[in-house]
């Protein structure tokens, strides 16, 4: 057997395994599956408005003249 025929046989075996796994797990995504029920979230309750704290400032970088 030449290396080309061994490669062809191994490629066919790998392709068959990949195809079998793809059929076993089914289609990817929502295609072929029943639609998921829509989530119903309760209306958020109004929280008391607290004053927003100012965002922390980072270090101030100033230009330093060369001497």
Secondary structure, DSSP 8 states (H G I E B T S, - for coil): --HHHHHHHHHHHHHHHHHHHHHHH--SSSTTS----------------------------------
